[in-house]
Amino acid sequence: MWRFCNISAGVLFVLMIPSASAQSVPNPPPLPVPSAQSAWPREAAQKESSGMRRYSLAVCQSLLRSFADLPADQFPGSRAFASDFDAAIAMIDPDAEPAEWTALEIGKLVVHNPNYWRAVYEQDPGAPLMMWLHSALHGLRGEIHSVLYTQILLQRSQQDVSSEMSRLLISALKLIRFGEQANQIGVKLHDQEKYAEAETHYRDVLRVIPNHSQTLYELGYSVRQKIGGREGDIAAQQIFNQARTQDPFRLSAWQGSFKGDELQQMLTLRSEAKPRWDKLLRSKGDDVTLEQLESLSEQLQISGVHELALLTRQIVVVRRGGQFTEADAEFVGRSLQGLMPEHDFADVLAKLRN
């Protein structure tokens, strides 16, 4: 059992929940060596995954509890999102294993939910607590790549970040490595042309580490070979699309047919956005310039990676002192429309301009 301290609105909450690691630096401990009875440390990965998802639930509930008490006339988005969240988790049994929780649609609840983004921009976008909340919302569903990328941006925001907030970062890194270790088994099966066995293995990994992008990619590759022909291509592309949704930088999953601007977005992602992101990963917080972050946000937006573009731009504004410029407001408007073209965000942009 781990102690979880959440500071929200000046109140300290202490919960006792299972969590992955209490380390405060982005370097996970060595992975356990697989036993003779296990080809990969499945049990350890399951424990890590369950711990991260329970921890994420506790973080979300604690932070969003304060949203529900805000004045509705001043914080309509925050109140509405708190209600959306309560409805989404109503079917979750907190005593059950997270793998058995009713599947949450994080795309619907967070990424494409206008109430969520209104709440973000009513609060303090880019601030540690809001980035922590964003990570935890994705952590609920085991979306480790979104957890990791949000935490990486937070670590480079030059803000004071509690060591408590690094737990999700550590857990995401460990789970990504667990999945990579497990995938080696599937690749060997695939290379032996045992495509059905490889598929079974990858699906088992995804039961433990849901939404692992590399596992999804390898699964799609084996499914395509197993089914063959046009049907195999169609089945594989559906899985590849899931892989790149979880990790847009999984360039190998950008294959098959493209719709609308997707081809140009992929080319920009490969030639402009990913090299900038890779440079960010190689840098320490103090080494990342404001110009680098702003350029990264712009290239992510052009690539259609709007959620990460918005988060990056929030860090730009934080690094600049917290004031949104007209260019920032226009940027936010474009990405919000990219995520939710059917919604009007004039109220959000007016707030940013004021």
Secondary structure, DSSP 8 states (H G I E B T S, - for coil): -EEEEEEETTEEEEEEE--S----SS---------TT-SS-HHHHHHHHHHHHHHHHHHHHHHHHHHTTS-TTT-HHHHHHHHHHHHHTTT--TTS-GGGS----HIIIIIT-HHHHHHHHHS-TTSHHHHHHHHHHHHHTT-HHHHHHHHHHHHTS-S---GGGGHHHHHHHHHHHHHHHHHHHHHHHHHTT-HHHHHHHHHHHHHHSTT-HHHHHHHHHHHHHHH-HHHHHHHHHHHHHHHHHH-TT-GGG--S---TTHHHHHHHIIIIIHHHHHHHHHS-GGG--HHHHHHHHHHHHHTT-HHHHHHHHHHHHHHHTS---HHHHHHHHHHHHHH-TTS--HHHHHHHH-
